[in-house]
């Protein structure tokens, strides 16, 4: 998320922000997320409501003392000392596995990002591996991944049980959406840029949310009209693929990426500045449910983003570009101390969603610094 902010400030137009406020319902160990009770009662297609697990949040913090020998630096680094955030998650062998973004303290690009792996038996308390499972290396992807690193993963399975991960490679200047695959979540094969045509190699791209179907606790990539589909980018863009590794974006009449879930111009709305996909989109009986991150600008674009909050939108299951319904209120927004203050203030950035033990667990980055969870019974 923080990589895109500077890019957006240069492109933004002046907007006036009127905050969208709604009531908070306090409970002993949980608090409701932000969508108004009136909207919850009137919506039958969205995944609502989620409750933040106040008794445990934040569930993952930066950690000193975990040493990784960087193959590019050729020296040891404390790879998750600076921040941890923006996780994806899957259920495997009766446990939740979280792949999370971690930054070291290298200052040249505000920290190099690598991806760590943690596991949990209850979806809330996690044990992490001491070494990252995905990182920049002396390979063909070094030119794109170094030295900003590997950021913001999303993971789905295919029908054979192979995991496909979309992630952002950041070289310190340009973000590029990439794809990798794995059989065990630990050893990954890099498949390169998602958009492989040479003319697109320097195109700003990120945040790939592949359309999947829930099969018990698995989220399995599914085809619509003979193709896989993916929402991506920073204005609700769309792409399709035959194989989950090579993608073609949905284009407008000029051949440029076309927004299908665009930011909204109403300055009262939480997503007037940016729309960025969250967890894997889900094909349901009612349509395609996309959970996304919306950003609201401050009155002047050079002043930056006011906050990042979570939204939900329903698209046609036969036409992934057609919107059927959309929440006007965020269903989750920054309100806790650990969500309000950090590397980037006022951020709840949703990216991981699993169905585990008959509940939905939503994992999100807080202020680009820590990781939290919200649960829907």
Phi and psi in degrees as a GROMACS rama.xvg file:
@    title "Ramachandran Plot"
@    xaxis  label "Phi"
@    yaxis  label "Psi"
@TYPE xy
-64.5491  -24.0375  UNK-2
-66.1403  -34.5609  UNK-3
-78.6537  -21.4092  UNK-4
-59.625  -49.0738  UNK-5
-59.7106  -41.7967  UNK-6
-59.66  -41.2573  UNK-7
-71.5922  -35.794  UNK-8
-62.394  -34.3572  UNK-9
-70.7484  -26.7165  UNK-10
-99.378  -16.1646  UNK-11
-66.7665  162.028  UNK-12
-113.762  156.709  UNK-13
-65.9342  130.314  UNK-14
-136.304  151.227  UNK-15
-104.73  129.438  UNK-16
-102.927  125.559  UNK-17
-110.792  115.152  UNK-18
-63.3239  141.747  UNK-19
-97.289  110.148  UNK-20
-111.574  144.569  UNK-21
-145.803  167.501  UNK-22
-74.2041  154.537  UNK-23
-117.25  131.429  UNK-24
-102.303  117.26  UNK-25
-88.739  137.722  UNK-26
-131.68  178.419  UNK-27
-60.7487  -51.7994  UNK-28
-121.356  1.24467  UNK-29
-137.758  161.469  UNK-30
-136.412  144.586  UNK-31
-69.9393  149.018  UNK-32
-79.6142  -175.513  UNK-33
-88.0219  -14.6545  UNK-34
-59.7471  134.802  UNK-35
-63.1289  148.217  UNK-36
-61.2916  -31.9415  UNK-37
-63.8346  -43.1895  UNK-38
-69.7799  -38.2176  UNK-39
-58.4423  -43.7642  UNK-40
-66.3234  -25.5762  UNK-41
-98.2344  -1.26167  UNK-42
-112.705  127.519  UNK-43
-114.919  2.67976  UNK-44
-106.97  -20.2535  UNK-45
-86.9837  164.036  UNK-46
-95.3171  98.832  UNK-47
-148.507  156.191  UNK-48
-92.1711  158.511  UNK-49
-102.389  147.341  UNK-50
-121.528  127.946  UNK-51
-69.1935  137  UNK-52
-86.1983  83.1977  UNK-53
-61.2907  -29.759  UNK-54
-69.9195  -18.5922  UNK-55
-120.407  -24.2488  UNK-56
-70.3458  145.942  UNK-57
-73.3665  142.599  UNK-58
-86.5456  -15.3636  UNK-59
-142.16  132.053  UNK-60
-121.843  161.588  UNK-61
-56.8129  152.761  UNK-62
-138.902  129.353  UNK-63
-91.0443  153.632  UNK-64
94.7309  -8.46116  UNK-65
-89.5336  113.815  UNK-66
-102.924  134.186  UNK-67
-128.255  132.869  UNK-68
-86.5217  104.468  UNK-69
-69.9132  122.322  UNK-70
-70.0092  -18.6222  UNK-71
-89.3721  -48.7163  UNK-72
-66.3751  -29.3737  UNK-73
60.5879  40.3625  UNK-74
-155.308  165.521  UNK-75
-77.9586  140.607  UNK-76
-133.953  151.241  UNK-77
-88.3643  92.1475  UNK-78
-71.7694  -17.9969  UNK-79
-126.197  28.4519  UNK-80
-78.9077  -31.187  UNK-81
-83.5087  -56.3208  UNK-82
-154.198  153.206  UNK-83
-131.206  136.484  UNK-84
-170.902  178.418  UNK-85
48.8404  67.7028  UNK-86
-94.311  155.07  UNK-87
-109.507  170.563  UNK-88
-154.544  151.078  UNK-89
-140.7  159.864  UNK-90
-102.129  129.729  UNK-91
-147.014  128.675  UNK-92
52.5439  41.145  UNK-93
76.0396  12.7915  UNK-94
-130.966  159.139  UNK-95
-93.0809  127.839  UNK-96
-111.092  125.385  UNK-97
-110.155  127.085  UNK-98
-105.611  121.148  UNK-99
-126.062  155.254  UNK-100
-87.0096  131.106  UNK-101
-130.292  140.965  UNK-102
-116.909  139.463  UNK-103
-85.0988  -168.674  UNK-104
-105.129  16.4238  UNK-105
-63.0363  125.121  UNK-106
-89.4411  -12.6867  UNK-107
-59.3767  -36.0056  UNK-108
-128.776  30.0683  UNK-109
61.4435  31.8613  UNK-110
106.198  132.401  UNK-111
-86.7493  133.468  UNK-112
-94.8834  136.845  UNK-113
-132.214  166.115  UNK-114
-110.144  125.732  UNK-115
-102.438  166.57  UNK-116
-128.437  131.97  UNK-117
-134.602  153.027  UNK-118
-129.173  154.822  UNK-119
-146.579  141.707  UNK-120
-90.9295  -16.014  UNK-121
-121.317  -1.21638  UNK-122
83.5418  -1.82507  UNK-123
-124.328  -43.5633  UNK-124
-101.488  120.364  UNK-125
-115.638  144.503  UNK-126
-112.82  127.65  UNK-127
-108.677  152.614  UNK-128
-70.4292  151.222  UNK-129
-78.7892  -17.4771  UNK-130
-116.69  145.518  UNK-131
-65.995  151.598  UNK-132
-100.304  -8.09098  UNK-133
-152.466  132.253  UNK-134
-167.019  163.516  UNK-135
-64.5641  139.116  UNK-136
-140.898  177.246  UNK-137
-82.915  67.5525  UNK-138
-131.798  -171.358  UNK-139
-65.741  -19.4712  UNK-140
-91.4765  -3.06676  UNK-141
-56.1128  -38.5257  UNK-142
-60.9669  -24.2122  UNK-143
-101.447  -27.1955  UNK-144
-98.2744  -14.8948  UNK-145
-109.731  129.053  UNK-146
-116.068  13.5737  UNK-147
-67.9758  -40.5434  UNK-148
110.071  -160.506  UNK-149
-112.361  122.782  UNK-150
-125.956  157.721  UNK-151
46.74  68.871  UNK-152
-77.2313  152.361  UNK-153
-134.45  136.258  UNK-154
-128.432  135.703  UNK-155
-133.089  168.567  UNK-156
-104.63  161.306  UNK-157
-102.398  -177.884  UNK-158
-66.3018  -18.8107  UNK-159
-91.6394  -4.18147  UNK-160
92.6987  5.59941  UNK-161
-78.2701  136.114  UNK-162
-91.8165  136.605  UNK-163
-117.564  127.927  UNK-164
-117.428  126.303  UNK-165
-93.9767  140.894  UNK-166
-150.051  164.895  UNK-167
-103.183  122.682  UNK-168
-90.4767  131.858  UNK-169
-129.837  117.87  UNK-170
-91.6721  4.03158  UNK-171
103.373  -9.53342  UNK-172
-131.903  -47.7547  UNK-173
-124.609  135.605  UNK-174
-90.1812  135.38  UNK-175
-134.675  129.899  UNK-176
-75.8965  130.114  UNK-177
-131.634  169.489  UNK-178
-133.474  142.94  UNK-179
-141.562  162.482  UNK-180
-137.241  158.11  UNK-181
-157.18  152.884  UNK-182
-95.298  -22.0153  UNK-183
-132.465  5.87463  UNK-184
73.7965  -1.98872  UNK-185
-110.723  -42.7284  UNK-186
-105.595  121.337  UNK-187
-118.506  144.505  UNK-188
-107.191  124.5  UNK-189
-83.1913  129.495  UNK-190
-105.477  6.57234  UNK-191
86.6521  -162.465  UNK-192
-65.4992  143.282  UNK-193
-65.3448  -40.2123  UNK-194
-104.099  100.313  UNK-195
-89.7116  -10.3967  UNK-196
-60.8676  131.145  UNK-197
-51.1268  -33.9779  UNK-198
-68.7483  -13.5391  UNK-199
-104.851  5.34455  UNK-200
-65.9146  -22.9046  UNK-201
-108.229  13.6597  UNK-202
-74.924  135.743  UNK-203
-68.7194  119.557  UNK-204
-151.493  148.452  UNK-205
-170.677  175.175  UNK-206
58.3761  73.9292  UNK-207
-96.777  115.957  UNK-208
-111.743  101.151  UNK-209
-81.3269  136.872  UNK-210
-70.4143  129.139  UNK-211
-134.977  174.959  UNK-212
-127.651  135.382  UNK-213
-72.9531  125.666  UNK-214
-125.589  94.2976  UNK-215
58.1291  -115.087  UNK-216
-98.1965  2.69618  UNK-217
-96.4496  145.033  UNK-218
-109.848  103.857  UNK-219
-106.965  125.485  UNK-220
-56.7404  134.459  UNK-221
-130.875  148.673  UNK-222
-90.9486  147.765  UNK-223
-126.827  125.16  UNK-224
54.1652  38.1462  UNK-225
82.4348  5.59776  UNK-226
-136.689  153.603  UNK-227
-80.0547  151.392  UNK-228
-129.178  151.665  UNK-229
-146.602  129.631  UNK-230
-90.4453  140.317  UNK-231
-154.388  172.832  UNK-232
81.8616  -165.834  UNK-233
-114.254  19.303  UNK-234
-152.525  39.9324  UNK-235
61.4431  52.0277  UNK-236
-84.744  170.729  UNK-237
-137.692  144.587  UNK-238
-145.235  162.395  UNK-239
-134.322  161.806  UNK-240
-154.493  154.318  UNK-241
-94.9325  -17.2908  UNK-242
-139.312  5.62809  UNK-243
74.6662  -2.57761  UNK-244
-117.104  -28.7866  UNK-245
-115.241  119.093  UNK-246
-119.525  148.063  UNK-247
-123.697  127.047  UNK-248
-83.6756  152.551  UNK-249
-71.897  119.958  UNK-250
-110.526  154.922  UNK-251
-88.5629  -171.504  UNK-252
-66.8008  -17.1781  UNK-253
-95.0897  0.384414  UNK-254
83.3211  9.78821  UNK-255
-94.7291  156.605  UNK-256
-54.976  132.194  UNK-257
-103.784  129.526  UNK-258
-73.8725  131.086  UNK-259
-112.598  -26.3824  UNK-260
-122.262  77.7523  UNK-261
-80.0795  158.842  UNK-262
-61.0273  151.241  UNK-263
-103.177  140.918  UNK-264
-77.4288  -17.067  UNK-265
-64.3269  116.991  UNK-266
-69.8823  -9.68073  UNK-267
-83.2176  -12.4093  UNK-268
-91.2302  151.613  UNK-269
-74.4968  -12.8805  UNK-270
-118.259  37.5746  UNK-271
-79.8997  -11.1001  UNK-272
-107.041  -28.6815  UNK-273
-167.862  147.89  UNK-274
-128.368  121.354  UNK-275
-130.926  123.709  UNK-276
-57.0809  149.177  UNK-277
-102.459  -123.958  UNK-278
-65.1728  176.599  UNK-279
-54.9137  133.585  UNK-280
-68.0223  147.585  UNK-281
-118.017  130.464  UNK-282
-83.2858  118.237  UNK-283
-121.291  176.725  UNK-284
-61.8834  -29.1059  UNK-285
-90.259  -16.1484  UNK-286
149.789  -161.153  UNK-287
-96.859  118.154  UNK-288
-93.5517  117.45  UNK-289
-112.878  117.881  UNK-290
-90.9165  130.154  UNK-291
-136.869  169.621  UNK-292
-106.229  125.692  UNK-293
-111.704  140.754  UNK-294
-115.336  140.435  UNK-295
-111.948  130.134  UNK-296
-79.2925  154.12  UNK-297
-73.872  171.009  UNK-298
-53.2764  -33.609  UNK-299
-116.723  129.054  UNK-300
-57.2619  -32.0948  UNK-301
-69.3266  -14.1909  UNK-302
-82.3133  -11.1679  UNK-303
97.5535  -169.518  UNK-304
-85.3092  134.493  UNK-305
-71.8633  -47.2258  UNK-306
-164.862  161.418  UNK-307
-112.091  129.297  UNK-308
-137.498  164.273  UNK-309
-97.2277  137.987  UNK-310
-125.642  171.887  UNK-311
-138.62  142.23  UNK-312
-140.809  145.445  UNK-313
-111.331  129.704  UNK-314
-119.825  159.358  UNK-315
-65.0437  129.865  UNK-316
-71.9843  -13.3278  UNK-317
-101.99  -12.9921  UNK-318
-141.42  90.8933  UNK-319
-61.7725  -5.44096  UNK-320
-96.8076  -3.87928  UNK-321
-103.958  118.707  UNK-322
-80.6357  132.281  UNK-323
-102.863  -37.1423  UNK-324
-159.73  157.466  UNK-325
-155.764  135.958  UNK-326
-70.4037  139.526  UNK-327
-91.2219  -20.4689  UNK-328
-106.952  147.57  UNK-329
-68.0709  142.348  UNK-330
-91.1882  -10.5077  UNK-331
-150.804  139.398  UNK-332
-150.339  162.697  UNK-333
-69.9813  126.705  UNK-334
-149.507  -20.1278  UNK-335
-88.0284  159.271  UNK-336
-54.6246  -43.76  UNK-337
-73.6123  -10.972  UNK-338
-95.8811  -20.8877  UNK-339
-92.0238  -29.9369  UNK-340
-129.352  127.735  UNK-341
177.927  -153.775  UNK-342
-57.0133  -42.5488  UNK-343
-128.396  121.84  UNK-344
-74.2831  154.218  UNK-345
58.0854  61.9844  UNK-346
-134.185  124.9  UNK-347
-120.089  110.378  UNK-348
-115.998  103.036  UNK-349
-82.7206  135.267  UNK-350
-149.089  -18.6905  UNK-351
-124.345  133.782  UNK-352
-143.535  127.362  UNK-353
-135.489  154.039  UNK-354
-103.959  113.999  UNK-355
-143.726  126.227  UNK-356
52.9571  45.0997  UNK-357
63.9012  23.9027  UNK-358
-135.403  157.476  UNK-359
-97.7732  127.38  UNK-360
-111.197  122.171  UNK-361
-110.195  119.357  UNK-362
-104.57  136.537  UNK-363
-147.847  153.17  UNK-364
-83.4863  142.366  UNK-365
-118.314  120.038  UNK-366
51.453  31.8841  UNK-367
51.7095  36.9787  UNK-368
-140.33  -32.7287  UNK-369
-143.044  177.892  UNK-370
-126.208  138.519  UNK-371
-133.137  172.956  UNK-372
-137.298  144.702  UNK-373
-127.861  149.42  UNK-374
-127.049  138.876  UNK-375
-113.657  121.722  UNK-376
